[in-house]
Amino acid sequence: MQITAPTPAPRTFRVATYNLRYDSQPDNKSVAESLAELPDPLAAPRFFERRGEQPWSLRRLKVAQQLLSEDLSVIGFQEALVRQVHDLQELLGDDWAWIGVGRDDGVEAGEFSPIFYRKSRLSLISHEHFWLSNTPFEPSRYPGAGSHRVCTAAHFSLHPPFASASRTNFTLLNTHLDDRSDPQRRLGASLLLARARHAAHSTHAPVLVLGDFNSPGSGFDSGAYAIATGARAPVSLPPAFAARYTVPDGSLPNFVLRDMRAETPRLSIAGHWATYTGFGRPGEASGWTRIDFVFGGSNGGWTAQAYKVGDALTDDGVLASDHRPVFVDISFQ
């Protein structure tokens, strides 16, 4: 009788979503200049010397330091201007690649919703972008929205030891819904749900959706979250979008997005509740809310193993963003 060794289980795969806060105070400092300005590591810091929002040239070092310490495989960012995208590529290193476009022109203008991924762990099979508007296949803004809103979609193959005999690929969508228009958020969530369902049907593989929804899980402005999770019916889709991402009748009829926080064992949920802080300090929690999410498609193929909302605070009290990053450990089946 031939004895074969058991196939090792795939490793846990860590993903993150992180709204960076756009570069609102540009100072043209290079990454090398910021690194040179780091304080003496043996000198005691002056806590909370700098309050409120600080320039990206100061914040980016903490962002990179935190992300590099988390053993991440893929990250969805929001609010990244082109300078921030290039800075992150430089700071994260050569094992990282990214995809994304500026939302204002489909090239480099405006904020990106880029997806960064580890080349040693993933290969990019295909990717695309669409706008969360009535004309989703061209740079455009929903009427009454505060900004253009774009989604970056990617289909990846997994490298061992993250792949398994039964699971070799997955799809990921990363986006940022509008901060002013609830109708835009509801349309955006409906587009995301339809695109995720199409990916689940066409690839027969897991689907992840990351992003800042600007829509909490409850309350008057929770429509986008409710649509994504199936508590509310989607709104009508633009005809061209519905035609491109059509799914045969009877295929995944009850497809929704599952909130990874609810899908994680309670003992494995750590960190904070709120993801948006507005650069507020501890004890200044008025208006803090949970609007940044990692979702998994209800077609399955994934299990949430751990969920954490992190801090991004330098030794002298500088907050790296007005949002906290969300980290989720996933195993693919």
C-alpha positions, 0 to 999 in steps of 0.5 A: 500500500502506498502512503502519501503525505497529507497536503499541508493546509494553506497559510492564513492570508492577511488583507487590509483596507486603509483610507490614507487621507489625501495629501492635503498639505503637500510639501514636496519632500522626498521619502529620503528626506523624511527618513533623514528627519527621523528623530534620534531613536534613543531620545525620549519623544515629546508626546502629542507635540503635533496635534491634528492633521500633519503633512503626508511626508510625516504620516507616510513613514508610520503608514509604511512601518505599520503595514510592513509589520503586519505580514500583509498579502494585499492592501486596498487603499483609498484617497491616495493621490499619485504621489502617495501611491508612488511613495508607498511603492517606494516604502513597501519595496520591490516585492509589492506591485499595484494597480489603479487609476486616478478617479478624475480622468482614469489616468493620474488625476484625483484620488486612486483606490489602488490595490497593492499586492505581494508579487511573491504571493500573488499573480495578477490575472486581470484587472479593470476599473469602473466608476460608481455613477450612471456612466460607469465605464468612463470617468464620471460623477454621480449627480449631487455627489461630492466627488468622482468615485471609482472601483478597482477590480482584480482577479488574482492567482494564489501562490503556494503555500496560500493556494491549495489543491481546491483553491488557486484564485480569487477576485478583489474589489476596492473602492470609496463611496461618496461622503455627501450623497446617500443616493450615490452610495446606494448606487455604488453598493448596488454596482459592487454587489452586481460586479461581485456576484458576476465574479463569483459566478464566472470564476467559481472562486471567492470574492472580497470587497474592501473599502470606505463605504461612508455608510455605517452598519445602522442609522439613517445613512446606512443604505449602502451597507444594507444593500451590500449585506442584503438587508435592503434591495439594490437600486436599478443599475445603468443598462450598460453595466447590467448587460456587461455583468449579467448573471444567468437566472438562478445563478447565486440568486441570494448573493450578498456580501458578508461583513468579516467582523461578524464572520470572525470568531469573537475571541479573534476580534481585536482593536477598536470598533470605530475606523473613522476618527477625524484625527481626533485624540483618545477621549474625543470620540464624538462622531467616530464611526465604523465605515471601513469594511472588508466583505466576503462574497456569500458564495463562500470559499473563505473563512475569516480567522481574525479581525483587527482594527489598528492604530496608526500613531507615531511615538510623538503622537502624530496620527497617520490618517483620519481612518484606522486600518482594518486587517483580516486574516482569511483562509481560502478553501 
